[in-house]
Amino acid sequence: MTFAFRGHSRLIARAVVDAMVPRWPDFEHDITDEVLSRVERLIEGQPVAVQSICVAGLWFFEVASFAFDPRFASIRPLTAVDRETCERRLTGVSHHPVAAIRKTILLYQTFVNLCAYDLPIVEAYLGAERRAWRKDRARLREALVQLDEGRALPPVPLPLADPKHLSPAEYLTPGVEPKRINASPARREPRPEAAEAEARPQAQAAERTTKSRPQRKRSQVK
């Protein structure tokens, strides 16, 4: 990893991530350190200017966030207060009436949300296991492609599979299986435009042959 929070910057980053990760009463997993590592990998792919802004913003929270605490309970640095106070300070920043100050926290919240809600344990808790959903979508698409093989090309875009195999309303149903109908695959017919373009040269050639053929004069009967 070419980018990582180091020294005191890492302590600040951990305090910020710890205050921002999602928590629920019956969710017992501590995901702070894993999310912090993911955030570092995400920032690693950003330009150097963005990386520098991320580090500078952390120091702003460290030394000035006490001014945004509605209770103004302590002027100690962010890393020296408990999580509840840290959350209250960062919430105060995010609700500040000046838009420029509110935006200082959006970048960190975006990074934390992307990295936290992508964790398999969080997906499983929320009932939105995207990895399983993606595998199911890939399996369904492969089945539809096989059923669609040999189907005549439509003149305009149509659903991937013939409705007799799978209705459009069933596409997003996890675990759905397309109906298999024993039938010989239809011969792929050319589109009307292609057939017309293919027939046009033949007609022109036949017309030229007819015109070039000498005409015999009919004999007159006296």
N, C-alpha and C positions, 0 to 999 in steps of 0.2 A: 504494500500500500504506500503510495507516494505522498498522500495527505493524511494527516492525523492530528487531532488536537493534542498538544503537548504541554507539560508543565501545569501551571495554574489554569491555563485556558481549558484544559480537559476537565478540571474540577468544576469550572463554571458551566461547561457544556453538559456535564452529567447532571448538575442541579437543574438546568433548564429542561433537559429531556425528562428527568424524573418528575418535574412538575407538569409536563405536557402529555405524557403517555396516558392512554385511556385506562380507566379503572372502573370496575363494577363491584358491588358488594360480594357477589358470589364468584368473582374471578380471582383465583388465588395465585396466579403466576406473576412473578416479578420480571418484567421485560425491559427494564431500564437499560441495562448494560448491552443487551442484544440490539435494542433499537439504536443506542448510541453508536455501536459499531456499524450498523447499517447506514446511519446518517453520515458517518465519515466516508464510507464507500460512495455514497451518493454525491457528497460534496467533492470527492476526488475527481469526478467526471465533469465538474464545472470549471469555467475559466479561472485563472489565477486571481483575477480581480474579484470574482464572487467569493472565492475562498478567503481572501483578505477581508472582505466585508463581513463575512460570517464571524471571523475571529474578533474583529473590531467591535461588532455588535454585542458579542458576549461580554466584553469588558465594559461596554456601556451599561448593560444590565447589572454587572457586578458592582459598579461604583455609584450608579445613579438610580437604580430601581427603587430604592427606599422612598424616593420622592413621589412615587406613584402608588404607594400603599395607602388605601383609604384610612386605615387606622394609624398610620405613621408610628408603628409600635417600636421601631428600632432603625438606627441609621447604619447598622452593621452591613458589611458586604453581603451579597446574595449567597455566597457559599458558606456564610457563618450563621444563617438562619435556618429554621426548620422548613419542611416541605410546605406546610400550610401557609406560612408567611411568604414563601417563594411563589406559590400559586397566586396568592392575593396580589403580590406586586406585579407579576406578569399579566394578570387579569386587568389590573389598573392601567398598564401600558396599552393593552389591546382595546380598552374602552376610552382612551384619552380623546378629548374633543378635537385635538389637532391631528389631522389626517397623517401628516408626515411622521408623527410619533407613533401612531397606531400601526403604520406600515412596517416599522422596525421589527415587529414580532412576527409578521406574516410569513416571512421566509422560513424561520425556524419551525413554526407551527405546520407549514406545508411539508417540510422534510420529515418531521416527526410523524405526522399522520400517514404519509406514504409508506414509511418504514414500519410503523406499528400495525396498521390494519392489513398489511401484507403478510404478517406472520401467520403460519398455519394454525397455531393455537388460538389466535384471535379470530381467524376465519371460522374455525370450528365452534368457538363459543357463540359467535353471531349467527351461526347456521348458514354461512355463505362460503362454503369451501370451493373456491374458484379453481383450484388445481383439478379437483375431481370433475368440476363442471367443464373445464377445457378438454379434459380427456374424453368426456362423454360427447362433447360437440364434435371432436375429431373423429371418434368412432362412428357417429351418426353420419357425418359427411362422407366418410369412406364407403359406408353402406349405400348411401344415395348415389354416389358416383358409379358404383358397380351396377346398380339397378338402371341407371340412366344410360349405360353404354349401349350404343346402337340406336338411340332415340333420334328421330328426325329433328334436325335443327329448326327451331321456330323462327319465324320472320322477325319477332320482337322478343325481348327478354321475358322469360317465364320462370316459375319456381324451379329449383334444382331438380326435383323429382316430379314424376307424373303424380297428380293428386290421388290416383288409385293406390299409390304406394304410401303416401304420407300427405296429409292435409296441411296447408300453411299454418293452421292454428296449432298443430302438434309439434312444430319445429323446435319451440323453446321448452318443451316438456322433457325434463331429465329422465333418462332411461328408456325413452320411447324407442320402439323397434319398427322400422318400415314394414309394411305388408308385402310379402313376396307372392307374386302371381306368376304361375307357370305359363309362360307364353314365349314364343320365339321372338327374339329381338327384331324390332321393325327395321326394315332396310332404310338406310339413311338416304332420304330423297334430297335432290338439289333444291335450293331455294328458287322461287319463281323468277327472281331477277336473273339468277345464274342460268336457268334453263332458257329464258328468253334470249340472253346474250349468246348462248351457245347455238341456238337455232337460227339466229339472224344471218351469220355468214353462209350457212347452207342455203338459205332462201335466196340470198343475193347471187350465189354461184349458180343456182338453178335458173334464175331469171336471166343471167348473162348467157347461159348456154342456149336458152330458148330464143333470145334475140339474135344470136350469131348463126342460128341454123337457117340455111337458105329456104325461101318459100317457093313452092312449086305452083306454077300457074295452072289453073283448072282449064282443061280443054273445053272449047265451046262446041256444042253439038248443033249443027245446022239442020 
